[in-house]
């Protein structure tokens, strides 16, 4: 039964140039003809309308009408296929699984292409968001099946596509419900390795967005370690987020790693964190602002400012201890002011004291700030604790 479904998916694939539907649509478009209704009348409902919509979508693709192609496919073929899945959630319709998975991938590609076309022409880029609604219908039809384990297992692949779409649309909070349902149904362990990597990658990015950096490290590390060794681009994609997360946790990448994966834009960031060079970090963020924003890593890298300031203050404390061992644990704020001034950075005294108070509040530093005397009194033991003990999440953020 599943074999028949795979054959049907291949015949009707809008993404394969070798599919029968693609060949028919190419011939129609080349001849300047529309989709004839006569031959389709022999098909049973709802396949008559579904195949007609699919062919209309393919003809529109051949004409370069991306928006129309997406609409025909989504509102015709994909909508009817999702209805079939939701009408019969039992094992008798497991043959619909391959066409559904193929349709999910097609919705992502067609929606993204349609939005690109709309953006270039100044129109409303909302086709992909409408495709996301259809993906939810596919997921519902598969994940909520009580009598078909095959359908529940297939829902994992749909969630992988949903994650890509939600991150593309920047509607990241929509990821949480389908991920929770996969966890509730205990489907992750049975998933294919490729799907595990994809889910871990997006779960890690979601955790980083929620400022749960230890969880982000766990999931992104899994994704990186389980990527195929031949998939250098996928490894690089994971590292683009794993490296900032690791740095926030105090683990710096090697220069060799950055060179190997072509992520040299992180080299000055790594050097700034290692040396306490706040000026270098700020100039790097400014120079690469567009690149980092497009990649979705700018806010992560911006959070490194406190870590860089901690490194610089630690150096100031070491110099102060050598010059004034009798008051080794009483570090003047003026020492940090002078160090920043050497980097060309002028900070308002009140702003600097607020930054130091924030370092103490978030447990980057153990001690307290004496405001009147403008001195940081460090703890006599473990004044600069491991970053695993630091409060990386905003303590004042509402949950």
Helices and strands as residue ranges (DSSP letters): H 2-12, H 20-30, G 39-42, H 47-62, H 66-72, I 73-78, H 79-87, G 91-93, H 96-121, H 127-143, H 149-169, G 172-174, H 175-184, H 193-209, H 213-225, H 232-248, H 255-260, G 264-266, H 267-275, H 278-287, H 289-295, H 298-302, H 304-323, G 325-327, E 330-332, H 333-342, H 349-361, E 367-370, E 375-378, G 387-389
